[in-house]
Amino acid sequence: MRGGRAGGRHIDPALAADAIAAGDSPLTAREADVLLAAVGVAPVEDIATRVSLSPGTVRNYLSVAQSKLGASTRHEAVRIAQTRGWI
């Protein structure tokens, strides 16, 4: 988006269409936070440190997010959520 001359905003029609097609995120805010923290990070312990949670809690959030997104791995869940603009 960028500001218009009259102070309005311009939204790229293709981006708007993609966002509408993706629909509302099935993820809770915390699940999205954990997935975002998982981008490019391998060990669960590192993700836990980033989001100030225990590794077990992180595993639970990742498992639920994977299930909601129909992903077989957390990396796939991250990719799906990124592609759909949810993280």
Backbone as a ProteinNet text record, in pm:
[ID]
protein_1_A
[PRIMARY]
MRGGRAGGRHIDPALAADAIAAGDSPLTAREADVLLAAVGVAPVEDIATRVSLSPGTVRNYLSVAQSKLGASTRHEAVRIAQTRGWI
[TERTIARY]
83.4	0	87.8	36.2	108.4	5.6	44.9	-47.2	-83.4	-206.5	-251.7	-236.2	-268.8	-255.2	-351.4	-468.5	-568.7	-558.9	-449.2	-431.4	-491.1	-551.6	-608	-500.2	-542.2	-447	-480.7	-376	-391.8	-360.9	-452.4	-431.7	-423	-314.9	-295.6	-411.1	-485.5	-601.2	-565.3	-447.6	-407.3	-384.5	-321.7	-300.4	-433	-523.4	-655	-729.9	-724.3	-792	-731.7	-599.3	-533.5	-576	-582.2	-620.7	-763.7	-852.7	-992.6	-1004.1	-930.9	-936.4	-882.7	-783.6	-725	-822.6	-913.5	-1010.9	-949.5	-1031.9	-986.4	-893.8	-796.5	-701.8	-768.6	-744.7	-797.2	-708.6	-596	-498.5	-533.9	-507.4	-517.6	-398	-403.8	-292.2	-164.6	-175.2	-56.1	0.2	-87.4	-40.5	34.1	-20.3	46.2	180.8	186.9	313.8	418.8	378	471.4	517.2	424.3	463.9	560.1	531.8	620	759	763.9	892.9	966	892.4	952.2	1014.4	989.1	1043.6	1195.8	1252.9	1397.5	1467.5	1391.4	1451.6	1423.1	1524.4	1505.9	1468.4	1549.1	1518.1	1398.7	1313.2	1196.3	1241.7	1353.5	1405	1432.5	1482	1507.2	1376.1	1277	1145.6	1089.3	1100.2	1049.1	1112.7	1242.5	1311.6	1258.2	1236.2	1186.3	1049.6	963.6	825.8	801	905.3	896.5	797.1	806.4	723.1	812.5	758	834.5	836.8	938.5	942.9	818.1	765.7	645.3	525	511.1	400.1	414.8	537.8	563.5	525.7	565.1	529.4	378	305.6	159	102.5	149.3	101.4	132.5	253.2	290.2	204	177.5	95.1	-46.8	-103.4	-239.8	-242.3	-143.5	-137.2	-123.1	-35.9	-19.9	-152.9	-222.5	-350.1	-451.3	-461.9	-557	-527.7	-400	-360.2	-345.5	-363.9	-350.5	-207.8	-113.4	28.6	85.8	182.9	244.8	367.9	422.7	537.6	516.9	593.7	581.3	632.8	731.2	783.5	676.4	598.8	488	381.1	354.7	256	300.7	428.5	482.3	461.6	495.5	481.7	336.5	243.9	101.9	56	90.3	48.1	108.1	233.5	295.7	228.2	205.1	144.6	7.4	-66.2	-201.4	-205.4	-88.6	-80.5	-124.9	-119.4	-164.6	-51.8	71.9	187.1	281.4
-117.6	0	123.8	229.7	356.2	467.7	575.6	686.9	753.8	795.1	866.8	1015.3	1091.6	1236.5	1296.5	1237.4	1291.9	1227.8	1162.1	1099.6	960.5	913.3	778.7	676	552.6	444.5	376.4	331.3	253	108.1	18.4	-123.4	-193.6	-267.2	-342.4	-440.9	-435.7	-524.3	-673.3	-709.9	-850.8	-896.6	-811.5	-846.1	-856.5	-765.7	-769.1	-896.1	-934.6	-1056.5	-1180.1	-1182.6	-1295.8	-1306	-1192.9	-1192.7	-1240.4	-1198.5	-1241.4	-1389.9	-1436.7	-1578.2	-1666.6	-1618.9	-1698.1	-1714.4	-1620.8	-1629.2	-1592.4	-1604.6	-1574.9	-1685.7	-1646.3	-1742.6	-1830.3	-1959.8	-2049.1	-2048.9	-1979.9	-1979.6	-1876.3	-1911	-1811	-1718	-1605.9	-1511.6	-1577.4	-1657.2	-1720.9	-1827.7	-1904	-2003.2	-1933.5	-1822.2	-1746.2	-1693.4	-1645.6	-1597	-1707.9	-1826.5	-1938.9	-1979.8	-1984.6	-2018.5	-1913.7	-1787.8	-1682	-1695.3	-1729.2	-1748.6	-1870.3	-1964	-2087	-2068.1	-1955.2	-1931.3	-1936.7	-2031.5	-2042.9	-2095.8	-2138	-2188.2	-2336.8	-2415	-2559.2	-2606.8	-2584.1	-2643.1	-2577.1	-2660.5	-2612	-2523.9	-2557.2	-2479.2	-2333.9	-2313.5	-2177.1	-2102	-2170.5	-2108.5	-2071.2	-2162.7	-2138.4	-2013.7	-1998.8	-1880.9	-1754.3	-1759.6	-1641.7	-1596.3	-1690.9	-1655.5	-1667.2	-1690.1	-1698.6	-1802.7	-1921.5	-2034.2	-2155.3	-2256.8	-2380.1	-2456.7	-2538.9	-2619.6	-2707	-2762.4	-2845	-2766.7	-2644.5	-2558.3	-2522.1	-2495	-2465.1	-2584.6	-2704.7	-2825.3	-2837.6	-2808	-2814.4	-2713.9	-2588.9	-2487	-2526.9	-2576.9	-2617.1	-2733.2	-2828.3	-2943.2	-2900.8	-2813	-2765.7	-2686	-2600	-2520	-2611	-2712.7	-2808.3	-2875.1	-2917.3	-2984.7	-2892	-2770.4	-2674.2	-2644.9	-2645.2	-2610.7	-2732.9	-2852.5	-2974.3	-2999.9	-2954.8	-2969	-3091.5	-3154.9	-3273.4	-3238.5	-3118.3	-3072.7	-2927.2	-2882.2	-2740.9	-2650.3	-2698.8	-2618.2	-2598.4	-2702.9	-2690.9	-2596.9	-2604	-2515	-2369.6	-2344	-2208.5	-2162	-2247.9	-2211.5	-2179.7	-2263.3	-2241.4	-2109.1	-2086.3	-1963.6	-1839.4	-1849	-1736.3	-1711	-1817.2	-1805.8	-1740	-1773.3	-1719.4	-1585.9	-1537.4	-1405.8	-1403.3	-1518.7	-1527.1	-1503.1	-1510.8	-1473.8	-1390.6
0	0	0	-57.6	-50.9	-39.7	18.5	37.8	-92.7	-104.9	-222.9	-202.9	-306	-297.2	-196.6	-181.4	-90.3	48.1	74.7	204.2	212.4	103.5	101.6	77.6	64.6	39.8	-90.9	-155.4	-277.1	-242	-273.8	-249	-382.8	-400.7	-524.1	-539.7	-649.5	-668.2	-662.3	-712.5	-708.9	-565.1	-483.4	-343.2	-268.6	-297.3	-232.9	-270.7	-396.8	-442.5	-376.7	-365	-298.7	-152.8	-84.2	57.2	75.1	-12.9	-4.7	-34.5	-134.2	-171.7	-59.4	14.6	122.9	238.3	253.7	361.6	495.4	598	732.8	781.3	858.3	912.8	1018	1011	1114.8	1239.6	1231.4	1339.7	1445.9	1572.4	1677.1	1664.1	1731.8	1727.5	1779.8	1884.2	1941.7	1848.5	1782.2	1684.4	1571.2	1525.5	1419.6	1467.3	1591.8	1647.8	1649.1	1693.2	1702.1	1561.9	1465.8	1328.2	1272.9	1299.7	1251.6	1313.2	1440.5	1507	1452.4	1392.7	1339.1	1200.9	1138.8	1005	1010.9	937	927.1	1051.2	1151.9	1276.1	1288.1	1314.1	1323.9	1464.2	1565.3	1695.8	1765.1	1821.1	1895.5	2011.6	2071.1	2184	2143.6	2021.9	1973.3	1952.4	1898.2	1879.5	2016.6	2113	2247.7	2308.4	2289.1	2340.8	2275.6	2145.7	2072.2	2121.1	2158.2	2195.9	2346.2	2422	2568.4	2616.8	2558.5	2598.3	2622	2685.8	2703.7	2571.5	2549.9	2427.7	2410.7	2519.2	2510.1	2462.3	2510.7	2468	2320.5	2279.2	2137.6	2051.2	2093.8	2017.4	2004.2	2112.8	2108.1	2008.5	2014.3	1919.9	1775.8	1752.2	1616.8	1568.6	1656.3	1619.9	1583.4	1663.5	1635.8	1504.9	1484.5	1361.4	1239.5	1249.2	1139	1107.6	1209.7	1191.4	1123.8	1173	1116.2	969.2	933.4	796.7	706.5	763.1	683.9	640.5	722.1	689.6	759.5	695.3	755.4	838.5	818.4	897	935.6	1034.2	1072.3	961.1	885.1	774.1	667.1	642	546.9	601.8	731.3	793.9	780.3	801.8	785.4	641.8	545.4	403.7	369.1	414.3	386.2	446.3	571.5	639.4	573.5	529.8	460.1	325.4	251.7	119.3	126.7	231.1	246.6	319.1	356.8	420.2	565.5	631.8	770.5	869.4	822.5	906.9	822.7
[MASK]
+++++++++++++++++++++++++++++++++++++++++++++++++++++++++++++++++++++++++++++++++++++++

